[in-house]
Amino acid sequence: MNYFDITIVNAENRENMFPLLKLADDSEDKIREYIHEGELYEVSQNNQTVGAILLTFPAKHEVEIKNMALIHTKRGQGIGKKLIQDVCTIYRRKGYLSMIVGTANSSIGNLAFYQKAGFRFNAIKKDFFNSYKEPIMEYGIQAVDMIILKKSLYK
């Protein structure tokens, strides 16, 4: 069952979403830099918070998934895929043309997930993760570069 509700989080409640955002970003400092930017949505199912998605607006007509996280027990059930579809619809209706997302070169699961959701490789931010206090290792690969993926909201 991948039915869920998404509701916008008001400014006073954003800090309550911090533990969820931490599931998708290892750096508390980085989360603190962006937690009050853009639009933050709570993902709930059966009156239980199961995830969050924070979207920012880096350029005219472009929306960025800055952070998207689901609790571990809800992963692999189609919720993330449906959430991407829903936010694409929301922002296409608002007049946005494309959506971008960045993930680490070492995040093999994320790279596969976003490509399955229709995103294509677009750019590389070299040495992006070198600014993190602690090295991030996934699958024996150190996160060094950020891979930017992009999706047209009209395909």
N, C-alpha and C positions, 0 to 999 in steps of 0.2 A: 504494500500500500504506500503510494508516494504522495498522497494528499497532504497538503500542509497549508498554512496561512503565512503570509508575510505582511508585517506591519512596520511602518517607519518608527524609529526610536527617537524620542524627543531628546533635546540637549541634556536635560537633567539626568537621564537614564543611561547615557552612553557608557559611563564608567562601569555600569553593571554588566556590560557586554564584554568587558576586558578578558575574562577567563576564556570565553569562546574564541575571541580574536587570537588569543595566545596559541590556540590549537593549530593555527595556520601560519604563525610568524613566531620564530624563536626569540626575537629581540623585543623585550619589553620597552626598551628605549624607542625603537622604531614605531611600535604601536602607539606610544604616547605622542609621537610626532604627528600622527595622522588620525587618531581616534575622533577628533572633533571636526574633521574635514568631511565634505561631501554629504551623502545620504546613507544612513545606516539602517538596515532592516533586520528585524528579528524574525527568525523562522520558527514557527511553532507547529506542533502536531498534538492533537488531543490535549490542548491547554498546557503543554510542556514545551519549554524552549529547547529546540534541538539544533539550532544553528544561527548564524549571522552572516550577512553580506554587507560590505561597506563599499560604496561606489563614489569615485571622485571624477572630476571633469578637467582633464589636463589640457584639452584644446577644444576649440569651437566644434560642436557637433560630434565630440568623442567622449565616451564614458569609459572609465577604467574600473575594473574589479580590483580594488586595493587589497581586500581581504575577504575570503570566503571560507567558512568553517562549518562543519557538522560534527556533532558529538560522534564518538567512535561507533556506538551501537546503531547509528542511522546511516552509516556509509555503505555504499554498495547496493542500495535499495532504489536507486533512480531519483532520489530527492535532489541531489546536486545537479543532475542533468535537467530536471524539470525546473529547478530554481533558475538556472542559466536561461532557459527558454522564457520563463516568466519575466525576468528582468530585461531581456532583449525586447520583449513586447512592450513593456512599460516605457523604455527609453526610445524605442522606435516611434511610439505614439507621441513622445515629447519632442520629436524632431531630430534626434541623434542619428548619425549615419553609421557609426562604427563603435565597437567595443574592443578594448584591449585588456590584457592581463599579463602580469609578469610573474615568472617563477624561476627557481634556481635551476642551473644546468644539471644539478644532481637529483632533482625532483622528478624522477622517471614516471612515477604514477600520475603526477599533475600534468606533465607534458602529454601523456597518453589521454588523460581525461579531457583536457581542453581541445586537443585535436579531434577527439570523438564528438565534441560539442560544436565543431565547425570552425574552430580557430586555426589560423595558419601562422607559421613562423614569420615574424616581421622585422625584428631587430635584436641586437645583443647589447646589453650594458656591461661592458667588460669591467671586471674587478669590483662589481657592485657589492658583493658580500664581504669583501675585505674590510669594509667599515664596521662590520659586526664585531662585538667584543670577543665572542667565542666562535671558533670555527664550527661550521655546520657540516656534518658528514651524513650522507645517505647512500646506501648501497655501496659503501666503500669509496665514494666519490666526494670530494670536497666541493661545497657550494662556493663558487668564485664569481661566475657571471650570471646575470639575470637575462633570461630569454623572454622577449616580448612577443606575445602572440596577439593576433588581430582577427576580428570577425566583422564582416559587413552585417548591418542590421536589416538589410534588404534582400538577403538571399535565402 
